[in-house]
Amino acid sequence: MKIGLIGSGEVATTLGTGFLKHGHEVVLGTRDPAKLSDWVKANPKGRAASVAEAGKFGEVIVLAVKGTAAADALRAAGANALAGKVIIDATNPTTDAPPEHGVLKFFTTLDESLMEQLQKEFAGARFVKAFNSVGVACMVNPRFAGGKPTMFICGNDPAARGVVAKILDQFGWETADMGVAAAARAIEPLCMLWCIPGFLANDWVHAFKLLK
Ligand SMILES: NC(=O)c1ccc[n+]([C@@H]2O[C@H](COP(=O)([O-])OP(=O)(O)OC[C@H]3O[C@@H](n4cnc5c(N)ncnc54)[C@H](OP(=O)(O)O)[C@@H]3O)[C@@H](O)[C@H]2O)c1
């Protein structure tokens, strides 16, 4: 598939490399493509471009920017370019405030997630929350003694969730499909939980698993 990633940080570059590894075509979109020169050198099959180009290029879009910039970044891609496309939303609505006892602060409430806000504004796109509840070191084909980790996903379009579940399978995850976009109210805060051992004990290598 053609994957357009919006972002230039460690999530966009890690997932970009992961998509290339799994045989997809990859364009990373940023306001400043020059800052991705090291990534392009290390990933010669990938390309760095503007956000608008990445948005146009991708059959599937990955949104991997700072949560406070998510809507602006999508506006730069253009609602028309995104219409009908699956948007894998890896963002979290964290603020710049320092964590309290290891607990990050969000700018959203538990009654409306960031992804629901984005889905409302970009109504033609098909958002699926994924990859937000794990750190970059464990995003692509992670290996844990406890077995395959679980990625919790949600989004209003079942077919879009199916597309993302197939990608997660390639990336070495089992998928727990939590249904419509409102479930992001629960999935986004998993990021807070995931980060606590990191902030308290510098432990950044772990993932969630749903046992039945
Ligand atoms: N780091 C992790 O392990 C991790 C794990 C899971 C989820 N996440 C989430 O994934 C997202 C990306 O995280 P990250 O650590 O890779 O990067 P980040 O440092 O949170 O964000 C960097 C990206 O945000 C964009 N950005 C910042 N301010 C902007 C603005 N005013 N307008 C437009 N774009 C702006 C930058 O765009 P330009 O390239 O144009 O400068 C850059 O691509 C975040 O929402 C984060 O919460 C992170």
The ligand as an ORCA input file, in Angstrom:
! r2SCAN-3c Opt
* xyz 0 1
  N       7.080      9.045     21.316
  C       6.392      7.940     21.537
  O       6.949      6.901     21.955
  C       4.909      7.907     21.262
  C       4.235      6.692     21.353
  C       2.877      6.632     21.024
  C       2.223      7.783     20.610
  N       2.901      8.968     20.559
  C       2.175     10.144     20.069
  O       2.514     10.273     18.698
  C       2.594     11.648     18.326
  C       3.989     11.923     17.751
  O       4.941     11.733     18.766
  P       6.510     11.948     18.493
  O       7.177     11.668     19.799
  O       6.937     11.199     17.286
  O       6.631     13.455     18.061
  P       6.283     14.836     18.793
  O       7.556     15.428     19.268
  O       5.175     14.655     19.771
  O       5.738     15.671     17.564
  C       6.564     15.985     16.494
  C       5.712     16.285     15.321
  O       4.712     17.244     15.653
  C       4.631     18.193     14.631
  N       4.285     19.520     15.152
  C       4.665     20.069     16.329
  N       4.150     21.307     16.444
  C       3.438     21.541     15.309
  C       2.641     22.611     14.832
  N       2.487     23.729     15.561
  N       2.006     22.482     13.641
  C       2.157     21.352     12.896
  N       2.897     20.295     13.304
  C       3.519     20.391     14.481
  C       6.008     18.262     14.021
  O       5.808     18.634     12.700
  P       6.962     19.150     11.726
  O       7.642     17.935     11.233
  O       6.218     19.854     10.659
  O       7.851     20.034     12.569
  C       6.518     16.848     14.185
  O       6.219     16.073     13.064
  C       2.263     12.449     19.590
  O       0.908     12.811     19.555
  C       2.557     11.467     20.723
  O       1.747     11.725     21.856
  C       4.221      9.049     20.874
*
